[in-house]
Amino acid sequence: MTLGLYGTLAHTVGRRTFEIGVRRALGAQDIQVVALVVRQTMLLVLSGLAAGIIFGFAGSRLLGSLLYGVEAGDPLVFALAPIVLLLVSVLATCGPAYRAVRIDAARALRCE
């Protein structure tokens, strides 16, 4: 999951080089650029986690008889899995956010 999320974010930051360059030219600070990338990522991750938890509860009820040694609605599993996925997504966000901060405004504006 980390590589897929990292690849998607790296591609998105690459496509938004001009936009980020304009923001940097207009005076955006490093923290604002990082917040832009992290906000976009967390919106996707949190919506995916919400859908996963909802469908996970529904699926666990349907497949409850196939689970061995785990209850259908085991709270440890439903609490630990989203936390691990959030940590992994934060790690995957670090690379593209660092790349977005390093974008030179003049070079980005010349490329378009």
Order of alpha helices (4+ residues) and beta strands (2+ residues): alpha-alpha-alpha-alpha-alpha
